Amino acid sequence: MTLDPEQLRAELAFAVRLADLADAETLPRYLAKSFTVDHKRDRSEVTEADRTAEQVIRDHVLAERPAHALFGEEHGLIGPQDSPWKWIIDPIDGTSNFVRGIPVWATLIGLTYQGESVIGVVSAPVFGRRWWAARGLGAFVGTTAVGDRGTPIHVSAIDRLEEAQVSVTLSSGWDDLGLTETIVDYQAKAWRTRGFGDFWQHMLVAEGAVEVAIDAVGLQPYDLAAVKIIVEEAGGTFTDRHGVSTYLSDTAISTNAKVPGPF
């Protein structure tokens, strides 16, 4: 698949603007603790900050990219379903952290073309930190300040598990798959294991601070589409537990493409 680099730059700039708009909705509510908490059928939390941030993004995509589809965590699919372009949005990745006052949460904005992730923006406004990438144009980290051009990032050169930092998010889903023991044994062989969680562990792989990140079971496309392209453009791999490169699985493992994963 070949896309015009100038078009990708334009879409990336639009995605960054969407992140600015989302941050303006979510950060003030987080700092003021100005939100109520509801629970979905799966018992996960949702706040009006989630819904409002997604609505703002939806409104701007509908107005400025009417030929594009959009799939969001809170409101589902809108726009022409046969469009080759689809925005995949998680307004707050880490809502459980958001509601408890833990600053590890972010807005994830991904754009796919013909089912392949081509644009990703991850914006963590409490950190004042943002990661972004476009297919074939590299991956970057910067601040949430308007106009920040960022710094290129790349995965680490470590090639042995015994020298690697690993981030693991264990969950009951790994028990259900009968794979918890395998993961625990894998952790024990690593130099250091931490549990950074959610988007952050994958961004640390992209930055070269962590070599392998093993996410929880039960993921959705909006958890993965944006982070996948950033890890890959930084030189890493992003697969499910079977080794398939996808954002459509319920599991995700990112690596620096040198240290082997657990399966």
C-alpha positions, -999 to 999 in steps of 0.1 A, spaced: 0 0 0 14 34 -10 -1 66 2 8 102 -7 31 114 21 16 149 18 -18 135 24 -6 116 54 10 148 68 -23 166 64 -42 138 81 -16 137 109 -19 175 114 -57 171 116 -53 142 142 -31 165 163 -58 192 162 -83 166 173 -60 157 202 -58 194 212 -96 196 213 -99 164 234 -73 176 259 -92 208 264 -122 187 274 -106 160 295 -78 178 314 -98 205 332 -124 179 343 -96 156 356 -78 184 375 -111 197 391 -125 162 396 -156 176 378 -173 144 366 -197 117 376 -189 80 370 -212 55 354 -206 18 347 -211 -1 315 -224 -36 312 -188 -50 316 -185 -30 348 -158 -7 333 -161 30 342 -173 58 319 -175 95 326 -190 125 308 -154 135 300 -152 103 279 -185 111 261 -178 148 256 -143 143 243 -155 117 218 -184 139 207 -160 168 200 -138 146 179 -169 132 161 -182 166 153 -150 178 138 -145 146 117 -180 149 104 -175 185 95 -140 183 80 -137 147 68 -173 138 57 -161 110 34 -144 93 64 -160 68 88 -153 70 125 -155 43 152 -154 55 188 -156 36 221 -186 55 235 -208 62 204 -199 34 179 -197 38 141 -207 68 121 -201 80 86 -199 60 53 -193 24 63 -177 16 29 -151 44 32 -115 32 30 -107 58 57 -117 51 93 -109 70 124 -107 48 155 -110 68 187 -106 61 224 -114 94 242 -99 83 274 -77 52 275 -73 44 312 -107 57 325 -102 37 357 -70 57 363 -88 89 354 -115 85 379 -91 75 407 -68 104 401 -40 84 386 -24 104 357 -18 75 334 -45 81 308 -46 94 273 -67 101 242 -60 77 214 -66 88 178 -60 64 150 -67 66 113 -68 35 92 -68 31 54 -83 0 39 -80 -17 73 -43 -8 79 -33 17 106 -16 47 90 -19 75 116 -16 75 154 -17 102 180 -15 94 217 -20 125 240 -15 123 277 -23 158 289 -15 153 326 20 143 316 21 172 290 33 145 267 22 133 232 34 107 208 25 105 171 34 87 138 23 83 102 31 53 79 65 58 64 71 91 81 85 80 115 75 82 151 79 112 174 74 123 210 68 158 222 47 180 245 11 189 242 21 225 234 6 238 202 31 236 174 56 213 191 74 194 163 86 167 186 117 145 186 121 113 166 119 81 187 132 46 181 131 13 199 161 1 219 190 -21 206 188 -46 235 186 -81 221 185 -104 251 156 -110 275 180 -112 304 190 -76 297 155 -64 289 129 -43 307 94 -59 304 60 -44 312 32 -69 319 -5 -63 326 -18 -96 340 -55 -101 340 -80 -129 345 -82 -133 308 -46 -147 308 -58 -172 334 -87 -182 312 -63 -188 283 -40 -209 305 -11 -186 298 -4 -168 331 23 -193 341 40 -188 308 40 -150 313 52 -153 349 81 -175 338 89 -151 311 90 -122 335 113 -141 358 139 -143 330 139 -105 323 163 -81 338 134 -60 353 96 -63 351 71 -35 357 34 -29 351 31 5 334 -2 -5 318 -25 7 290 -11 29 263 20 40 283 38 6 282 37 6 244 49 41 241 78 32 264 87 4 239 85 30 211 108 53 230 134 26 238 128 26 275 111 -8 276 118 -38 253 85 -58 256 50 -48 267 24 -74 272 -11 -60 275 -42 -73 292 -67 -97 275 -100 -82 263 -87 -53 242 -107 -35 214 -96 -18 182 -98 17 198 -72 5 224 -48 -5 197 -51 13 164 -32 44 174 -5 28 194 3 1 168 15 25 141 36 45 166 54 13 178 59 1 142 72 35 130 96 35 159 111 2 146 92 -22 168 67 -50 163 30 -49 174 12 -82 173 -14 -103 191 -5 -133 212 -4 -155 181 22 -132 164 -3 -116 140 2 -79 132 -32 -65 139 -52 -40 160 -83 -62 158 -73 -88 184 -82 -90 221 -45 -92 230 -15 -70 221 23 -74 226 48 -48 215 85 -55 213 117 -38 201 118 -64 173 150 -79 189 139 -94 222 115 -123 216 81 -122 231 67 -149 255 48 -171 230 
